[in-house]
């Protein structure tokens, strides 16, 4: 017997009552420390990548190597974008989490 359309809509709109809650699982503080450390290592790696990219850009500019200069510019742009993403990761996730919690 097929389920009526209204009953299907009610099933789709069912609220499971799940929301994020801190402290529900053991080891949450350890996980936060691990993620913070990964973020720190990422930022340190981006600083190194930016330094290398800027050096390649300068070397390519002064030697007339247009390909090296272009690659240095590209690397510097990517490193700057990665630094922006790493620094803003917490805010981006918090923003979209708050936005998602408004969906009804």
Secondary structure, 3 states (H helix, E strand, C coil): CCCCHHHHHHHHCCCCCCCCCCCCCCCHHHHHHHHHHHHHHHHHHHHHHHHHHHHHHHHHHHHCCHHHHHHHHHHHHHHHHHHHHHHHHHHHHHHHHHHHHCCC
